[in-house]
């Protein structure tokens, strides 16, 4: 099982207040006022801690951590693993099935959350004759879902999509540098599988893996076949033109996580 540790690494999330807000949202308190009421403190005191007006100390961090199911060390420094993040079991990817304890043949109440964002194994189809990462209904095969992410609602709102429409794809190589670095995790909206408007898309390549490229239609309107230019932002990698039928678009880029 793998712990998701992405909350305090999101771009711009570097302050105690940012971590406190993220923990509050993951604990399902939709507003600072509701959280303050549950904590038994004044709303103004809590808001000042969350918006960075005032810092909070170890005792206050312990109080917040107990209510938000995380750790005081994480809220104070960002270096400790939040304890409230759900674990992922690769044997079970549905939203409503209890996780199985394989050592005892039992199930527990620990659940993979319904607001998860599946992370796709970008090398799952490479070698051995390849693996069909997309099923007939357009969904990703369970075998290629290797982990999941959870993001605060305020981050998801910037994606303009529900978690079920977003997939995470680790980036490999330098072809999209400096826009996307090797090792970044790209989030893509899988509802968008045609290159319109032009932009960055996630593609299944001809070898069964996954690549991230910039796409632009270069043929004339209503011209058949439709020609798509596949572009790397790194100038050391040249563009390539293919017909629309020759590419398999998995989704449109909406954001990234970078270390």
Secondary structure by P-SEA (a helix, b strand, c coil): cccccccccccccccaaaaaaaaaaaaccccaaaaaaaacccaaaaaaaaaccccccaaaaaaaaaaaccccccccccccccccbbbbbccccccccccccccccccccccccccbbbbcccccccccccccccccccccccccccccccccaaaaaaaccccccbbbbbbccccccccccccbbbbbcccccccccccbbbbbccccbbbbbbbbbccccccccbbbbbbbccccbbbbbbccccccccccccccccc
